[in-house]
Amino acid sequence: MAITSELSADRDNSPTAFAAKVSIRQRVLDAVGADKANVFDAFAGGGEMHAAVWKSAASYIGCDQKWQRDGRTMFCADNRRVMRSIKLDRFNVFDLDAYGVPWEQAIIIADRRPVKPGEVVGMVLTEGGGLSLRNNIVPMSVRVLGRLKPGIVGLSKKQDAVINRVIEGLAKRMRCEVVKRWQAEGKTGASMRYIGLVLKGVTR
């Protein structure tokens, strides 16, 4: 059963939101164990989360379409192409800090990174699908994981329910159960959600 802690984030790009994102990552890192955490940071950007949290992990590899010159080990490419090309079983923490929706990348992880029974995997997600839902646009990855019918409308007021369904579908696809969950909510019109998950492999 998921254990949920609510963290406050006043604005999507404010120091408060930054603090919440750092807190979620630190909790995921602590749950997995810093000395055991091998991180793949799919939207690595300028390295703020690496400097604040992931530098303490056992290993770290980032990915971004913009070349970064700060000394991190990085792929400079579309993260979807990278994740479809490399072995993902070397990683047990995945940071999907997308401004839009992270679920296409999450599906790639679910399909290409088997989780053994009892194994623990951490995942951090930035979910910004609220604006799409307001326009009655439901991304394919959301429909797949959430088992939603094509053409469904009126989900803008049910964003958190949709996210819950998607996380449930992701855990099932990964053959995992969610054992810990933390979430912070952005307070601007972008309707951002910052989510940390700890998943554990189950026998099915």
C-alpha positions as CSV (number, residue, x, y, z in Angstrom):
1,M,0.0,0.0,0.0
2,A,1.3,3.4,-0.9
3,I,2.5,5.7,1.9
4,T,1.9,9.3,0.9
5,S,3.3,12.4,2.3
6,E,2.2,15.8,1.0
7,L,4.8,18.5,0.6
8,S,3.9,22.1,-0.2
9,A,5.2,23.9,-3.3
10,D,3.9,27.5,-3.7
11,R,5.1,28.1,-7.3
12,D,6.4,25.8,-10.0
13,N,9.7,27.6,-10.3
14,S,10.0,29.3,-6.9
15,P,12.6,28.4,-4.2
16,T,9.7,26.6,-2.4
17,A,9.1,24.3,-5.4
18,F,12.9,23.8,-5.7
19,A,13.0,22.8,-2.1
20,A,10.1,20.4,-2.5
21,K,11.8,18.7,-5.5
22,V,15.0,18.4,-3.6
23,S,13.2,16.9,-0.6
24,I,11.4,14.3,-2.7
25,R,14.7,13.2,-4.3
26,Q,16.4,13.0,-1.0
27,R,13.7,10.8,0.4
28,V,13.9,8.5,-2.6
29,L,17.7,8.4,-2.3
30,D,17.4,7.6,1.5
31,A,14.9,4.9,0.8
32,V,17.0,3.2,-1.8
33,G,20.2,3.8,0.0
34,A,22.8,6.3,-1.3
35,D,25.5,3.7,-1.4
36,K,23.3,1.5,-3.5
37,A,21.6,4.1,-5.7
38,N,22.6,4.1,-9.4
39,V,20.8,7.1,-10.9
40,F,19.7,7.7,-14.5
41,D,18.6,11.4,-14.8
42,A,16.6,11.6,-18.0
43,F,16.0,15.3,-18.0
44,A,19.3,16.3,-16.3
45,G,19.4,20.0,-17.4
46,G,21.8,22.3,-15.7
47,G,22.5,19.9,-12.9
48,E,20.6,21.5,-10.0
49,M,19.3,18.2,-8.7
50,H,22.7,16.5,-9.2
51,A,24.3,19.2,-7.1
52,A,21.6,19.1,-4.4
53,V,21.0,15.3,-4.1
54,W,22.3,12.9,-6.8
55,K,26.0,13.7,-6.3
56,S,25.6,11.6,-3.1
57,A,24.5,8.5,-5.0
58,A,26.8,5.6,-5.8
59,S,26.7,6.4,-9.5
60,Y,25.0,8.9,-11.8
61,I,24.4,9.3,-15.5
62,G,22.4,12.2,-16.9
63,C,20.8,12.9,-20.3
64,D,19.8,16.1,-21.9
65,Q,19.5,17.4,-25.4
66,K,21.6,20.4,-24.6
67,W,25.4,19.9,-24.1
68,Q,26.4,20.4,-20.5
69,R,30.0,21.4,-19.5
70,D,30.0,20.7,-15.8
71,G,31.9,17.4,-15.6
72,R,28.9,15.1,-15.1
73,T,28.7,11.8,-17.1
74,M,26.1,12.6,-19.6
75,F,24.3,11.5,-22.8
76,C,23.5,14.4,-25.2
77,A,20.5,13.1,-27.0
78,D,16.8,12.5,-26.9
79,N,16.3,10.4,-23.6
80,R,13.8,8.1,-25.3
81,R,16.4,7.0,-27.9
82,V,19.0,6.6,-25.2
83,M,16.7,4.5,-22.9
84,R,15.8,2.3,-25.8
85,S,19.5,1.7,-26.6
86,I,21.3,1.1,-23.3
87,K,20.9,-1.5,-20.6
88,L,18.7,-0.1,-17.9
89,D,19.2,-2.8,-15.4
90,R,22.3,-1.1,-14.2
91,F,20.1,1.7,-12.7
92,N,17.8,1.5,-9.8
93,V,16.8,5.2,-9.5
94,F,15.2,7.1,-12.4
95,D,14.6,10.8,-12.4
96,L,12.0,11.9,-15.0
97,D,11.8,15.7,-14.4
98,A,9.8,16.5,-17.5
99,Y,7.9,19.7,-17.7
100,G,5.1,18.0,-19.7
101,V,4.4,14.4,-18.9
102,P,7.0,11.8,-18.1
103,W,4.9,8.7,-18.8
104,E,6.4,7.8,-22.2
105,Q,9.8,7.5,-20.6
106,A,8.3,5.6,-17.7
107,I,6.8,3.1,-20.1
108,I,10.2,2.5,-21.7
109,I,11.6,1.8,-18.2
110,A,8.8,-0.5,-17.3
111,D,9.3,-2.5,-20.5
112,R,13.1,-2.6,-20.6
113,R,14.1,-2.7,-16.9
114,P,12.9,-5.9,-15.3
115,V,12.4,-5.7,-11.5
116,K,13.1,-8.9,-9.5
117,P,10.8,-9.9,-6.7
118,G,11.9,-8.0,-3.6
119,E,14.1,-5.6,-5.5
120,V,13.6,-1.9,-4.7
121,V,13.6,0.8,-7.4
122,G,13.2,4.6,-6.9
123,M,11.4,6.9,-9.4
124,V,11.0,10.6,-9.4
125,L,8.5,12.2,-11.7
126,T,7.5,15.8,-12.6
127,E,3.9,15.6,-14.0
128,G,2.7,18.7,-15.9
129,G,-0.2,17.2,-17.8
130,G,-2.8,19.5,-16.2
131,L,-2.8,22.0,-19.1
132,S,-3.3,19.2,-21.6
133,L,-6.2,17.8,-19.7
134,R,-7.8,21.3,-19.6
135,N,-7.7,21.2,-23.4
136,N,-9.2,17.7,-23.4
137,I,-5.9,16.3,-24.7
138,V,-4.9,13.0,-23.1
139,P,-1.4,11.8,-24.1
140,M,-1.2,8.3,-25.4
141,S,1.1,7.3,-22.6
142,V,-1.5,8.5,-20.0
143,R,-4.2,6.5,-21.8
144,V,-2.1,3.4,-22.0
145,L,-1.0,3.3,-18.3
146,G,-4.3,4.7,-17.0
147,R,-6.4,2.4,-19.2
148,L,-8.4,5.4,-20.5
149,K,-10.6,5.3,-23.6
150,P,-9.7,7.4,-26.6
151,G,-11.7,10.6,-26.8
152,I,-12.4,10.9,-23.1
153,V,-13.0,14.5,-22.0
154,G,-13.6,16.5,-18.8
155,L,-10.6,15.2,-16.9
156,S,-9.1,18.5,-15.9
157,K,-10.8,18.4,-12.5
158,K,-9.7,14.9,-11.9
159,Q,-6.0,15.3,-12.5
160,D,-4.9,13.6,-9.3
161,A,-7.3,10.7,-9.9
162,V,-5.8,10.3,-13.4
163,I,-2.2,10.4,-11.9
164,N,-3.2,7.7,-9.4
165,R,-4.5,5.5,-12.2
166,V,-1.4,6.0,-14.2
167,I,0.9,5.2,-11.3
168,E,-1.2,2.1,-10.6
169,G,-0.8,1.0,-14.2
170,L,2.9,1.8,-14.2
171,A,3.5,-0.3,-11.1
172,K,1.5,-3.2,-12.6
173,R,3.5,-3.0,-15.8
174,M,6.7,-3.1,-13.8
175,R,5.4,-6.0,-11.7
176,C,5.9,-3.9,-8.6
177,E,4.0,-2.5,-5.7
178,V,4.3,1.1,-4.6
179,V,5.7,1.0,-1.0
180,K,6.4,4.7,-0.6
181,R,5.0,7.8,-2.3
182,W,5.7,11.5,-1.8
183,Q,4.0,14.3,-3.7
184,A,4.2,18.1,-3.9
185,E,1.7,20.3,-5.7
186,G,2.6,23.4,-7.7
187,K,0.3,26.2,-7.1
188,T,0.4,28.0,-10.5
189,G,-1.9,27.5,-13.4
190,A,0.5,24.9,-14.8
191,S,-0.8,22.4,-12.3
192,M,2.5,20.7,-11.7
193,R,2.9,17.6,-9.5
194,Y,6.2,16.5,-8.1
195,I,6.2,12.8,-7.2
196,G,8.6,10.4,-5.6
197,L,8.0,6.7,-5.7
198,V,9.7,3.7,-4.2
199,L,8.6,0.5,-5.9
200,K,9.3,-3.1,-4.9
201,G,9.2,-6.1,-7.2
202,V,6.5,-8.7,-6.5
203,T,5.9,-12.3,-7.7
204,R,3.2,-12.5,-10.3
